[in-house]
């Protein structure tokens, strides 16, 4: 996860699932909706997403805090081998040399 409230690197499905579970515990009614996907090359797909939900403690709506994000999927042999979640879409586009 690049940026956001809990940036970090997790290796393996179990570690990723545990980190995602802990992240979701901080939110009520958290949703992610894809807006657009872009095949960057034979091994990478960028999915522009919009998040919604409310902080469990703060009750702040995620829409007020960078609701536009992006997921970069690395794919090999039909399987996701790496997932990079960008908390801020602009950072993903800048890192990848793309325009919105």
N, C-alpha and C positions, 0 to 999 in steps of 0.2 A: 504494500500500500504506500503510495507516494503522497505525502501530505496528510492532512486531516487530523482527527483527534488522536489516532493511534498508529502512526506510520511504522512500518517495519517490514521484515522479510521472514517468510515462513516457508519451510521446505517440506514437501510431502502433503498428501491429501489430509491425513489426520491432523497435522499441525495447522494447516489452512482452515480446516473445518472448526477446530477449537478456537482459533483467532476470530473467525467470522461469528461463531456462536457468542463469544464474549462481546464483540462489537454490537451485535443485535440486542443484547441485554440492556444496552443504554437507551434503546428507542422503543416508542410505542408506535404501532401501525406503520412500520418502515416498509417502503416499497421502492423498487427500482423499475423504471420503464425504459426500454430501448427507444431511441429516437432515430438513429441512423447507423448503418454499419458500412465500413469501408474496408475492402480487401486491399491491404498495403502491398503485399507480395504473396508468394506461394506459401509462406509460413506464418504470416501475421494478419490478423483482422482487428481493426479498431471499431469498437462499438461506443457510440456517443449515447449517454444515458442521462436520465433525469431522476433524481431521488426525491422522495417525499416521506414525511413522518414527523414525529414530535419527540424531543428529548424527554426521557422518562423523568429525570429530576428537574431540568430547567423548564420543561413544557414549551421550549422554543421550537417553532416549526423549522424543519430542515430547509425549506424553501428560502428562508431568510439568511441561510448560511451556505452559500455555494451549492445550489441544487443541481447545477450542470456539472457532470463528471464524465469519465471515460474509462473503459476497460480495454486493455490491449491483450488479445489472446494470441499466444504462440502455439501453432498446431503442427504436429508431425504424425504421419500415418493415421490421420483422422482422429487424433486425440490431442486434447489440450495439454501441453507440456509446461506451460508457464502462463500465469495470469498476472498482469500488472494493473492494479486499480489506481487510477488517478483521482484524487479527491477533487481537484480542480481541472476542468476540461481544458482551459487555456494552457495549463502546464503540459498536458499530454500533447496538445497540438504543437506547442513550442518545442518540446523535446523531440518530436518526430519530424519537425520541419514542415508542418502542414498549416493550412489556414482553415478557419471555421467556415 
